[in-house]
Amino acid sequence: MKDFFDRLEIIPVLQGFNPWWSDKPCTVPKFRRLAFEASRIYLKDASLRRAILLSGPRRVGKTTILQQIADGLIRDGQDPKSVLYLSLDHPLLKLLPLRDILALYHESVFPEGQPVVLLLDEIQYSRGWETEIKLLVDHQPHYRILATGSASVEHRERLAESGVGRWITVPVPTLSFYEFVHIRGEAAPVIPENQRLSELGNMTKAQLIALATQMRPLQLLFQRYLLVGGFPETARQENIGLCQRLLREDVVERVLKRDMTALFGVRNVNDLEKLFIYLCLHSGGILAHNTCARALETSTSTVANHLALLEQANLIYRLPPAALGGKKVLKARNKYYLVDAALRNAILLKGEEIFNNPDEMGLIVETTVLRHLYAYYYRDTPEIVYWRESASGKEVDIIVRSPAYLLPFEIKYKEKPSLGQSDGLVTYCRAENPRQAYMVTKRDRDFSVMQFEGLQTRFIKVPAHILCYLLGQAERLLWVA
């Protein structure tokens, strides 16, 4: 490879990626994802001898976070040449191992041995990156490393071998509804910044009405969010057709046709595409591998392998079933959801007509609630499952459980939702006795707290736009503490 090109040709590439070395202004968006603050806190913690990994789907703002970190460091007085940003999917940079790139950087730009902040974008494209980062973390602590990756399979499997104790992962999901409101510059409701979802069960009826009144202007915006999703590039775009084309091209097709072949060695992209479309059509449903394989005219092993890759590529969530008493189901049949309902809308070309279809809206809201629960409870590493009683068909859509809490959620996004003694949510709570349970509704007039005789559980009927906004707002508190 050394005769393939003159390695000095790398220097102009590095200079192009790092304009601050030449005192050129670094223009970065003012809006900051929540992961920005988490990254900043970890980088400032000198006792943390780990690299930091931002992991999430494509086009959610990971590169922007790196650039904002660089801009913030330089504004705080750090030597601009001690901040090195590398986009490792660049054709030239992919030809060299990271150690060679760093050697050129130290020879030409900044002396070796002094503190350096290393910002590595799309790290999975760098040859042998796992070993390189391991050596830097173990033997060269003057490097502070912040990296991004859109394909978590690389990190999960290979870090299990070489990266234990050397990485800390910060998730970067699609925008929460709270972030969606703020990235668009919309007027935010005047509510306490420390308002938490768990406090709703102790509020009076008057307090719930006051909160619903403050949140009422967000209802139409929430519908927009459900349609175009939580990708920063499309959040401010008013043309729905253009939004959906960008999502198909930049998120779905690039992952399926580029990442899956380049990183995972997928040979039959057509089978993978068919499976993804199948998931769009059946998102949120219980998926039997053999049924899916017959429908797609492929093998069950291919379905299983491709489902694992789609999950590891941050395109889908998987919910396993749980039995009462926390026992595992022996013959697990998982439910699968897209990481953002807008991807389904984009693939199936669903526009504003979905608002008139209660079944479609229920599925979209269920997907959106799941995204918010995953993001908010991520640091606790809980189990997120569903429950279904096969004999009666009773079920609970989403259950978040850890040693500290048990939180069941049932989505009933329709005009007149009801909750009775025989419903799945109540049946589940009679067996498990959680402190609170949630029924996610459509109308703010349904906002209330109720109980059933003989049950300590408080059942909170909470409108979807209020639930999602409160969860998104409360995420900020996790990184302030």
Secondary structure by P-SEA (a helix, b strand, c coil): cccccccccaaaaaaaacccccccbbbbbccccaaaaaaaaaaacccccbbbbbcccccccaaaaaaaaaaaaaaaccccccbbbbccccaaaaaccaaaaaaaaaacccccccbbbbbbcccccccaaaaaaaaaaccccccbbbbbbccaaaaaaaaaccccccbbbbbbccccaaaaaaaaccccccccccccccccccccaaaaaaaaaaaccaaaaaaaaaaccccccccccccaaaaaaaaacccaaaaaccccccccccccaaaaaaaaaaaaacccccccaaaaaaaacccaaaaaaaaaaaaaaccbbbbbbbccccccccbbbbbbbcccaaaaaaaacccccccccaaaaaaaaaaaaaaaaaaaaccccccccccccccccccccbbbbcccbbbbbbbbcccbbbbccccaaaaaaaaccccbbbbbbcccccccccccccccbbbbbccaaaaaaaaaaaaaaaaac
